[in-house]
């Protein structure tokens, strides 16, 4: 058959779980005298809406069996779908096979069933067998058969069919691609369900379930290709939950940095602002209002904030928008809401990307992926948190309420800074951040240098470290600069030496018992 050939639709098989739009499609087929075959609930639904329809049992000459588990798994059905018309003509005539030109199937809602935390038995019953088999057969035989696997495709199919009374090769190929993709993802959902059944271990095999959302202009660098994909089986969070209200197309680096900013700012309940540059927070603060939070976050590192990503956890108002855009160059601004005044404020900055965050406080779960050459590293997402009952003060000096609150703030920020991470804070504001260094003392010294450059006095501030201190040198550096409190995981073989250094300087030292490496 020529690749450019269109086909007539003389006989169609309709068997759908999601019945939205099926009546309009069936009426369009009936108007052109297409013979319609159907099954079970779809058959009844079509009859109730005055559609002339043939029961699948009458078509095959066999009854539905086993509560409907066996109805379309029959040679007359699959031979009718898989017939190569001219090539198989003799066998078709010999076995009295009636060829099927259109298959309209959507599958049992397995993914919805398991997302509703239904029983194991319900999940098993919602594994479709006949639907995927018919869909695959029709998709394979797209030279001769059209397959529709989603109600979203009814409208375009109807328009072409009603206009031409035929379906083109190009449409059949497109529908075939969609059908194979749907079946692949359906099987992946079943496989993943069984992989994790009854335990929380990492799966023995990993399969992708990601749909391409955008082709990006380039990757981290102009010579690299890139695209943005979403996990189709998860409710979106972070950057994936945003709606772009204004601005240029998001770049690869924009997406990565904005996700980090949203992830960090979502941890705060009071009005908060996070400024990110190259996936690291360069300024974080919370305050009584958004404007004050922004000013405090920006003050931490104005140089790094240039061209940065800014995320808020409350509605962005006009006053803050005006101040922000006049104060610095920014690539992306993300917030749960933008007031009308805020949107108007940015109208003269057309290139600034404004992102509305839909699921700010949704706690992400599942797996985090990191590619290596010819391989993939997978781990559960770091959702670890601490409260006051988890803390252990190991120094002679005990923290007061203000020092304890400051420690919590520092710890929250430190979780989102690349290792080795050191964060200095005071009064819900970062004063200096040291990130991604090969040694912890380097990060501590960088954080001090940045704080001094910004004009901050570190006296009585708090230092947070994402992992334990292997030596006392970082404590001595902190003591020289007036740090009064240190919060860290603990667990080094030199903990006693590090605690002694804190006691010598009359510093508070708190152990969390939890590490937050971030690479």
C-alpha positions as CSV (number, residue, x, y, z in Angstrom):
1,X,0.0,0.0,0.0
2,X,1.3,3.4,-0.9
3,X,2.4,5.6,2.0
4,X,0.3,8.4,0.6
5,X,-2.9,6.3,0.4
6,X,-6.0,7.2,2.4
7,X,-8.4,4.6,3.6
8,X,-12.1,4.3,3.8
9,X,-13.8,3.5,7.1
10,X,-16.4,0.7,6.7
11,X,-16.3,-1.0,10.0
12,X,-15.2,0.3,13.4
13,X,-14.7,-1.3,16.8
14,X,-15.4,1.0,19.8
15,X,-14.5,-0.1,23.4
16,X,-13.8,2.7,25.8
17,X,-13.4,3.1,29.5
18,X,-13.6,6.9,29.3
19,X,-16.8,7.6,27.4
20,X,-16.4,11.3,27.0
21,X,-17.0,12.4,23.4
22,X,-17.7,8.8,22.2
23,X,-21.3,9.5,21.2
24,X,-20.4,12.4,18.9
25,X,-17.8,10.3,17.2
26,X,-20.2,7.3,16.9
27,X,-22.8,9.6,15.4
28,X,-20.3,10.9,12.8
29,X,-19.5,7.3,11.9
30,X,-23.1,6.2,11.7
31,X,-23.9,9.1,9.4
32,X,-21.5,7.7,6.9
33,X,-23.0,4.2,7.3
34,X,-20.0,2.8,9.2
35,X,-20.8,-0.5,10.9
36,X,-20.0,-0.2,14.6
37,X,-19.1,-3.1,16.8
38,X,-18.8,-2.6,20.6
39,X,-18.4,-4.3,24.0
40,X,-19.8,-4.3,27.5
41,X,-20.5,-0.9,29.0
42,X,-19.7,0.9,25.8
43,X,-22.2,-1.2,23.9
44,X,-24.9,-0.3,26.4
45,X,-24.0,3.4,26.4
46,X,-24.1,3.6,22.6
47,X,-27.5,1.8,22.5
48,X,-28.9,4.2,25.1
49,X,-27.9,7.1,22.8
50,X,-29.7,5.6,19.8
51,X,-26.5,4.4,18.0
52,X,-26.9,1.3,15.8
53,X,-24.3,-1.1,17.2
54,X,-23.3,-4.8,16.9
55,X,-22.5,-6.8,20.1
56,X,-18.9,-8.1,20.0
57,X,-20.3,-11.6,20.9
58,X,-22.5,-11.5,17.7
59,X,-19.5,-10.4,15.7
60,X,-17.2,-13.2,17.0
61,X,-19.8,-15.9,17.5
62,X,-18.5,-16.4,21.1
63,X,-19.9,-15.1,24.4
64,X,-18.0,-12.8,26.7
65,X,-16.5,-14.9,29.5
66,X,-15.0,-14.7,33.0
67,X,-16.9,-11.5,33.9
68,X,-15.8,-9.7,30.8
69,X,-12.1,-10.6,31.0
70,X,-12.4,-12.5,27.7
71,X,-14.4,-10.7,25.0
72,X,-12.1,-9.2,22.4
73,X,-9.3,-11.8,22.6
74,X,-10.7,-13.7,19.5
75,X,-9.2,-14.5,16.1
76,X,-12.1,-12.7,14.3
77,X,-11.3,-9.5,16.1
78,X,-7.5,-9.6,15.7
79,X,-7.5,-11.0,12.2
80,X,-10.0,-8.3,11.3
81,X,-7.6,-5.6,12.7
82,X,-4.3,-7.2,11.4
83,X,-5.4,-8.0,7.9
84,X,-3.0,-6.7,5.3
85,X,-6.0,-6.5,2.9
86,X,-4.6,-7.6,-0.5
87,X,-1.8,-9.8,0.9
88,X,-4.1,-11.6,3.3
89,X,-7.2,-11.7,1.0
90,X,-7.2,-15.5,0.5
91,X,-7.1,-16.2,4.2
92,X,-9.6,-13.5,5.0
93,X,-12.1,-15.1,2.6
94,X,-11.3,-18.7,3.6
95,X,-11.9,-17.9,7.3
96,X,-14.9,-15.5,6.8
97,X,-13.0,-12.6,8.5
98,X,-14.7,-9.2,8.4
99,X,-12.0,-6.5,8.3
100,X,-12.0,-3.7,10.8
101,X,-10.8,-0.3,9.6
102,X,-11.0,1.8,12.8
103,X,-10.2,0.8,16.4
104,X,-11.3,3.3,19.2
105,X,-10.0,2.1,22.5
106,X,-9.0,3.7,25.8
107,X,-7.8,1.6,28.7
108,X,-8.9,0.6,32.1
109,X,-7.9,3.4,34.5
110,X,-5.0,1.6,36.2
111,X,-3.0,4.7,37.1
112,X,-6.0,6.4,38.6
113,X,-6.9,3.3,40.6
114,X,-3.5,3.1,42.2
115,X,-3.3,6.8,42.8
116,X,-6.5,6.5,44.8
117,X,-4.8,4.0,47.1
118,X,-7.2,1.3,46.1
119,X,-6.7,-2.3,47.2
120,X,-4.3,-4.7,45.5
121,X,-7.3,-6.6,44.1
122,X,-8.8,-3.5,42.5
123,X,-5.4,-2.6,41.0
124,X,-5.2,-6.1,39.4
125,X,-8.7,-5.9,38.0
126,X,-7.8,-2.6,36.4
127,X,-5.0,-4.0,34.4
128,X,-6.4,-4.0,30.8
129,X,-5.6,-6.9,28.6
130,X,-7.8,-6.8,25.5
131,X,-7.6,-3.0,25.1
132,X,-3.8,-2.8,24.8
133,X,-3.8,-5.9,22.5
134,X,-6.3,-4.3,20.1
135,X,-4.5,-1.0,20.3
136,X,-1.1,-2.5,19.5
137,X,-2.5,-4.5,16.7
138,X,-4.2,-1.5,15.1
139,X,-1.1,0.7,15.6
140,X,1.1,-1.9,14.0
141,X,-1.2,-2.2,11.0
142,X,-1.6,1.6,10.5
143,X,-1.1,1.1,6.7
144,X,-4.6,-0.3,6.7
145,X,-6.2,0.7,10.0
146,X,-6.7,3.9,12.0
147,X,-6.5,3.7,15.8
148,X,-7.7,6.3,18.3
149,X,-6.4,5.8,21.9
150,X,-7.5,9.1,23.5
151,X,-10.7,11.2,23.4
152,X,-8.5,14.2,22.8
153,X,-8.1,13.0,19.2
154,X,-11.8,12.6,18.4
155,X,-12.3,16.2,17.2
156,X,-9.6,16.2,14.6
157,X,-10.4,12.7,13.4
158,X,-14.1,13.7,12.9
159,X,-13.2,16.8,11.0
160,X,-11.0,14.9,8.6
161,X,-13.4,12.0,8.2
162,X,-16.5,14.2,7.6
163,X,-14.6,16.3,5.1
164,X,-13.0,13.5,3.1
165,X,-14.8,10.3,4.1
166,X,-11.3,8.9,4.3
167,X,-8.4,9.0,6.7
168,X,-4.9,9.9,5.4
169,X,-1.7,8.1,5.9
170,X,-0.2,11.0,7.8
171,X,-3.1,10.9,10.3
172,X,-2.9,7.2,10.8
173,X,0.9,7.3,11.4
174,X,0.4,10.1,13.9
175,X,-2.3,8.2,15.7
176,X,-0.2,5.0,15.7
177,X,2.7,6.9,17.4
178,X,0.4,8.1,20.1
179,X,-1.1,4.6,20.6
180,X,2.3,3.0,21.0
181,X,3.4,5.7,23.5
182,X,0.2,5.3,25.5
183,X,0.7,1.5,25.7
184,X,4.3,1.8,26.7
185,X,3.5,4.2,29.5
186,X,0.6,2.1,30.6
187,X,2.9,-1.0,30.9
188,X,5.5,1.1,32.7
189,X,3.0,2.2,35.3
190,X,2.1,-1.5,35.9
191,X,5.7,-2.5,36.1
192,X,6.6,0.3,38.5
193,X,3.6,-0.7,40.7
194,X,4.8,-4.3,41.0
195,X,8.4,-3.2,41.4
196,X,7.6,-1.3,44.6
197,X,4.8,-3.5,45.8
198,X,5.0,-4.2,49.5
199,X,8.3,-2.4,50.2
200,X,10.0,0.9,49.8
201,X,13.2,-0.4,48.1
202,X,14.6,1.1,45.0
203,X,13.3,-0.7,41.9
204,X,15.5,-3.3,40.1
205,X,14.8,-1.7,36.8
206,X,14.1,2.0,35.9
207,X,11.9,3.0,33.0
208,X,11.2,6.6,31.8
209,X,7.7,8.0,32.0
210,X,8.5,11.5,30.9
211,X,6.8,13.6,28.2
212,X,8.7,16.3,26.4
213,X,7.1,19.7,27.3
214,X,9.5,22.1,25.5
215,X,12.4,22.1,23.2
216,X,14.9,24.5,24.7
217,X,17.1,26.9,22.8
218,X,20.2,25.1,24.2
219,X,21.5,23.4,27.3
220,X,24.0,24.7,29.9
221,X,26.0,26.0,26.9
222,X,25.0,27.1,23.4
223,X,26.6,24.0,21.7
224,X,24.4,21.6,23.8
225,X,20.9,20.5,22.8
226,X,18.3,20.4,25.6
227,X,14.6,19.8,26.2
228,X,12.3,19.9,29.3
229,X,10.4,16.8,30.3
230,X,7.7,16.1,32.9
231,X,6.9,12.9,34.7
232,X,3.4,12.1,33.4
233,X,2.5,10.0,36.4
234,X,3.2,12.5,39.2
235,X,1.4,15.7,40.3
236,X,3.7,18.5,39.5
237,X,5.7,20.5,42.0
238,X,8.5,23.0,42.0
239,X,9.3,24.5,38.5
240,X,7.0,21.8,37.0
241,X,4.0,23.4,38.7
242,X,4.5,26.9,37.4
243,X,2.6,28.8,34.8
244,X,4.6,31.4,32.8
245,X,2.7,34.7,32.8
246,X,5.3,36.8,30.9
247,X,8.8,36.9,29.5
248,X,11.2,35.1,27.2
249,X,11.3,31.3,26.9
250,X,12.9,29.7,29.9
251,X,16.4,28.4,29.3
252,X,17.9,25.2,30.7
253,X,19.8,27.1,33.4
254,X,16.6,29.2,34.2
255,X,14.7,26.0,34.8
256,X,17.3,24.4,37.0
257,X,17.9,27.5,39.1
258,X,14.2,28.3,39.5
259,X,13.4,24.8,40.7
260,X,16.1,25.2,43.4
261,X,14.7,28.6,44.5
262,X,11.1,27.4,44.7
263,X,12.2,24.3,46.6
264,X,14.0,26.4,49.2
265,X,11.4,29.2,49.6
266,X,8.6,26.6,50.1
267,X,10.2,25.7,53.5
268,X,9.2,29.0,55.2
269,X,5.8,30.0,56.6
270,X,6.5,33.7,57.2
271,X,6.9,36.0,54.1
272,X,10.2,34.8,52.5
273,X,12.5,35.5,49.6
274,X,15.2,33.3,48.1
275,X,17.6,34.6,45.4
276,X,19.5,31.8,43.5
277,X,22.5,32.0,41.2
278,X,23.8,28.9,39.5
279,X,21.6,26.6,41.6
280,X,22.9,28.0,45.0
281,X,21.0,30.4,47.2
282,X,23.0,33.7,47.4
283,X,20.5,35.4,49.7
284,X,17.6,34.1,51.8
285,X,15.5,36.0,54.3
286,X,12.1,36.0,56.0
287,X,10.3,39.0,57.5
288,X,7.0,40.5,58.3
289,X,6.4,41.4,54.6
290,X,7.6,40.4,51.2
291,X,9.4,43.7,50.5
292,X,11.5,43.6,53.6
293,X,12.3,39.9,53.0
294,X,13.5,40.8,49.5
295,X,15.7,43.7,50.8
296,X,17.3,41.4,53.4
297,X,17.9,38.6,50.9
298,X,19.4,41.0,48.4
299,X,21.7,42.6,51.0
300,X,23.4,39.3,51.6
301,X,25.2,39.2,48.2
302,X,24.2,42.0,45.8
303,X,26.9,41.1,43.3
304,X,25.8,37.5,42.9
305,X,22.1,38.5,42.9
306,X,22.7,40.3,39.5
307,X,20.9,38.2,36.8
308,X,19.6,35.8,39.5
309,X,16.4,33.9,40.1
310,X,14.0,35.2,42.7
311,X,11.3,33.2,44.4
312,X,8.7,34.3,47.0
313,X,6.4,32.3,49.1
314,X,3.6,34.9,49.2
315,X,1.8,37.1,46.7
316,X,4.0,39.6,45.0
317,X,2.6,43.1,45.3
318,X,3.1,46.2,43.2
319,X,5.4,48.0,45.8
320,X,7.8,45.1,45.9
321,X,7.7,44.6,42.1
322,X,8.6,48.3,41.6
323,X,11.4,48.2,44.1
324,X,12.8,44.9,42.7
325,X,12.9,45.8,39.0
326,X,14.5,49.2,39.8
327,X,17.0,47.7,42.2
328,X,18.5,44.8,40.1
329,X,18.6,42.9,36.8
330,X,16.6,39.7,37.3
331,X,16.0,36.7,34.9
332,X,13.0,35.1,36.6
333,X,10.6,36.0,39.4
334,X,8.4,33.2,40.8
335,X,5.6,33.6,43.3
336,X,2.3,31.8,44.2
337,X,0.4,34.9,43.0
338,X,1.0,38.3,41.4
339,X,-1.3,41.2,42.1
340,X,-2.6,43.2,39.1
341,X,-0.3,46.0,40.1
342,X,2.7,43.7,40.1
343,X,1.9,42.4,36.6
344,X,1.5,46.0,35.4
345,X,4.8,46.9,37.0
346,X,6.7,44.4,34.9
347,X,5.1,45.4,31.6
348,X,8.0,47.6,30.7
349,X,10.4,44.6,31.4
350,X,9.0,42.3,28.7
351,X,11.9,39.8,28.9
352,X,11.6,39.1,32.6
353,X,10.0,35.7,33.1
354,X,7.1,35.8,35.6
355,X,6.1,32.4,36.9
356,X,3.0,31.6,39.0
357,X,3.7,28.7,41.3
358,X,0.6,26.4,41.6
359,X,1.8,23.8,44.1
360,X,4.2,25.7,46.3
361,X,3.7,23.7,49.4
362,X,3.4,20.3,47.8
363,X,6.0,18.1,49.4
364,X,7.8,16.3,46.6
365,X,8.5,12.6,46.9
366,X,9.8,9.8,44.8
367,X,13.2,9.5,43.2
368,X,15.9,12.0,42.1
369,X,17.9,11.1,39.1
370,X,21.5,12.0,38.3
371,X,23.1,10.8,35.0
372,X,26.7,9.5,34.8
373,X,28.4,8.2,31.7
374,X,26.4,5.2,30.5
375,X,24.5,5.0,33.8
376,X,22.0,6.6,36.2
377,X,22.3,7.3,39.9
378,X,18.9,7.2,41.7
379,X,18.0,8.1,45.2
380,X,14.9,9.1,47.2
381,X,14.4,12.8,47.4
382,X,15.8,14.5,50.5
383,X,12.6,15.2,52.5
384,X,14.4,14.9,55.8
385,X,13.4,17.5,58.4
386,X,14.2,18.1,62.1
387,X,12.3,19.6,65.0
388,X,13.4,20.8,68.4
389,X,13.1,17.2,69.8
390,X,15.7,16.0,67.3
391,X,18.3,18.5,68.5
392,X,21.1,17.7,70.9
393,X,23.1,20.5,72.5
394,X,26.6,19.1,73.0
395,X,28.3,22.3,74.2
396,X,28.4,23.7,77.8
397,X,26.5,26.7,76.7
398,X,22.8,26.2,76.1
399,X,20.9,28.2,73.3
400,X,18.1,30.6,74.2
401,X,14.9,30.8,72.2
402,X,16.3,33.4,69.8
403,X,19.5,31.4,69.2
404,X,17.4,28.2,68.6
405,X,15.2,30.0,66.0
406,X,18.3,31.4,64.3
407,X,19.8,27.9,64.2
408,X,16.6,26.5,62.6
409,X,16.7,29.2,59.9
410,X,20.3,28.5,59.1
411,X,19.7,24.8,58.9
412,X,16.8,25.2,56.5
413,X,18.9,27.3,54.1
414,X,22.0,25.1,54.4
415,X,20.0,22.1,53.1
416,X,19.7,23.8,49.7
417,X,23.4,25.0,49.4
418,X,25.8,22.8,47.4
419,X,28.3,20.8,49.5
420,X,30.5,21.7,51.2
421,X,28.0,24.2,52.6
422,X,28.5,26.8,55.2
423,X,25.8,29.4,56.0
424,X,25.9,32.3,58.5
425,X,22.6,33.8,59.6
426,X,21.1,36.3,62.0
427,X,17.5,37.5,62.6
428,X,16.1,35.3,59.7
429,X,18.6,36.6,57.2
430,X,21.6,35.0,55.5
431,X,24.8,37.0,56.1
432,X,27.3,34.9,54.2
433,X,27.1,31.6,52.2
434,X,30.0,29.4,51.2
435,X,29.1,26.7,48.6
436,X,30.5,23.9,46.6
437,X,34.1,23.9,47.9
438,X,36.5,21.0,48.1
439,X,37.1,21.6,51.8
440,X,34.8,22.9,54.6
441,X,37.3,25.5,55.8
442,X,37.3,27.0,52.3
443,X,33.5,27.3,52.4
444,X,33.7,28.9,55.9
445,X,36.3,31.4,54.8
446,X,34.3,32.3,51.6
447,X,31.2,32.8,53.7
448,X,33.1,35.2,56.1
449,X,34.5,37.1,53.2
450,X,31.1,37.5,51.5
451,X,29.5,38.7,54.8
452,X,32.2,41.3,55.4
453,X,32.0,42.5,51.8
454,X,28.3,43.0,52.3
455,X,29.0,45.0,55.4
456,X,27.7,42.6,58.0
457,X,29.1,42.1,61.5
458,X,29.1,38.4,62.3
459,X,29.1,38.8,66.0
460,X,26.5,36.6,67.7
461,X,25.4,35.1,64.4
462,X,24.8,31.4,63.7
463,X,26.8,29.0,61.5
464,X,25.2,26.0,59.8
465,X,27.1,23.2,58.1
466,X,25.4,20.5,55.9
467,X,27.8,17.8,57.2
468,X,30.0,17.2,60.2
469,X,33.3,19.1,60.8
470,X,36.3,16.8,60.2
471,X,38.6,19.3,62.0
472,X,38.3,22.2,64.4
473,X,39.6,24.7,61.9
474,X,36.2,25.9,60.7
475,X,35.1,26.4,64.4
476,X,38.2,28.4,65.1
477,X,37.5,30.5,61.9
478,X,33.9,31.1,63.2
479,X,35.1,32.0,66.7
480,X,37.5,34.6,65.3
481,X,34.6,36.3,63.7
482,X,32.3,36.3,66.7
483,X,30.0,33.4,65.7
484,X,28.1,32.4,68.8
485,X,26.2,29.3,67.7
486,X,26.9,26.3,65.4
487,X,24.4,23.8,64.1
488,X,25.7,20.7,62.4
489,X,24.9,17.0,62.0
490,X,27.8,15.6,64.2
491,X,29.2,12.2,63.7
492,X,32.9,12.8,63.1
493,X,35.6,10.8,64.7
494,X,36.9,14.2,65.9
495,X,33.6,15.4,67.4
496,X,35.2,15.7,70.8
497,X,37.9,18.0,69.4
498,X,35.3,20.1,67.6
499,X,33.1,20.4,70.7
500,X,36.2,21.4,72.8
501,X,36.9,24.1,70.2
502,X,33.3,25.4,70.7
503,X,33.6,25.3,74.4
504,X,36.9,27.2,74.4
505,X,35.2,30.0,72.5
506,X,32.1,29.9,74.7
507,X,30.0,28.9,71.6
508,X,26.8,26.9,71.4
509,X,27.1,23.7,69.4
510,X,24.0,21.8,68.3
511,X,23.9,18.3,66.7
512,X,21.0,17.5,64.4
513,X,22.0,13.9,63.6
514,X,21.0,14.5,60.0
515,X,23.3,15.3,57.0
516,X,22.2,17.3,53.9
517,X,24.8,16.8,51.2
518,X,23.7,18.3,47.9
519,X,25.8,17.7,44.8
